[in-house]
Amino acid sequence: MKAIKIYLVLLLCCFSSIGFSQNDQKFSEANTLYNNGKYAEAIDKYESILDSKQHSAELYFNLGNANYKLNNIAPSIFYYEKALQLEPNDKDIQNNLAFAQNMTIDAIDKVPVVGFSRIINNVVNIYNTDTWAMIAIAGVLLFVIIFLAYHFSHTTTKKRIAFVTSVIALFIACFSVAMAFQKYSLNKKYNPAIVFSQESRVKTDPSATSEEVFRLHEGTKVQVIETYDDWKKIKISDNSTGWIPTKDIRLLKDF
């Protein structure tokens, strides 16, 4: 029985290796098509890799580049944004995304976050949720070790140093836990999407017969805050809200 299990695992590994090898070949072929100026064919080849559920920042970046060459505004921005989710500090992705965003029609003022909220958001966004959690665990472990050192110290000076250090470690642990929960909360609320419709009419209510609030055009980034049937309630960067047909947008968090 064990031999059969091992055989099945090895068989699955072989199929995975074959799949990765085929995708590497497709990726190479797509790059060749792109370099030869055959952007539409390159897009088809890149998307066939996505169909196999293999994702990478490089793949999304190249898809963005190919769509940008064809002046496909919404797809280019969409794929650059996807790439940026996987590699948030990549300068090439950031620069190309900025170029693509210059092709959009909508000029929406961004409401700045000011005061204490801005400070908290800046601190929270330094690390992701997992990193904040690891810092919290390290802080707790450090607190326990130093507290034990305090307990077994015999001199007043060593006890004082150990006590102060343990308090600092405990503070770091508690602060990191708070930041981890805050980051998790922000990630849960963060649900961006890109408008794919050439022009979409945003309504006051999730109904085609309701009053129009404003119009959005392809490539504009929105935040989805609610879903009702075939409608999404969205917010744009100036904090205006409204309902848009689900078919007019594509969610960025879907992989």
Buried (B, 14 or more C-beta within 10 A) or exposed (E): EEEEEEEEEEEEEEEEEEEEEBBEEBBEBBBEBBEEEBBEBBBEBBBBBBEEEBBBBBBBBBBBBBBBBEEBBBBBBBBBBBBBBBBEEBEEBBEBBEEBBEBBEBEBEEEEEEEEEEEBEEEBEEBBBEBBBBBBEBBBEBBBBBBEBBEEBEEEEEBEBBBEBBBBBBEBBBBBBBBBBBBBEBEEEEBBBBBBBEEBBBBEBBEEEBEEBBBBBBBBBBBBEEEEEEBBBBBBBEEBBBBBBBEBBBBBEEE
